[in-house]
Amino acid sequence: MARSLITLPERVVRGESFRVRTLLQHPMESGFRVGADGRLLPRDIVRRFRCLYNGELVIEAELSPAIAANPFIEFSVRAVDSGSLLFEWSGDNGFAQREQRPLIVA
């Protein structure tokens, strides 16, 4: 399992936007580099990121081999109701990770 860092406020005011930042520790090999033995290193990238707020999709991103290692994604969400945000990453070689964070809307 990759290490993730997710930053969002604990409490937000209903109707206001808040910032969400995610960072996933992942090596991201493009599949175009040559290793020490002269062979191409196999591709290993995170291909998709999704965030759901109380079950509704708020952002979805398709990533490509040009994305940096440890992909950082930042976006804003409008506070509607208390609940949770579900973060999903998926990629090559069966990579899949899910993280959930609570959100209190006042």
Phi, psi and omega in degrees: 000133179282154178274133178241152175232121182235126181239123173204157181291151177289319181232142176222161179269133180307133178090345180269154176273148175225155184266139176238133178234134177231143176222127180243125180279107183210138186291333177051079175266124187288335184090001180251349181273152179258136179277182181299333180273003178087358180264154176294135174285136182294145180295138177208088183235158168277122186261336185215142173231137177221148173227130177243135179249111185050042176087353180258133180294126177249335176203144174218132181228134173263123182258155183235174180300343181281351180292146182288161171299153180056062185301133179250126179231130180233137180203168179245150180225143176271129181288125180244300182221158172295154180162228182211159173249131179250126181250132181228130174239141175218154183197197181295161175059030177076013181295130176207135178216140178230138177224146179231140178228139178283156177219129178253124178250124182255000000 
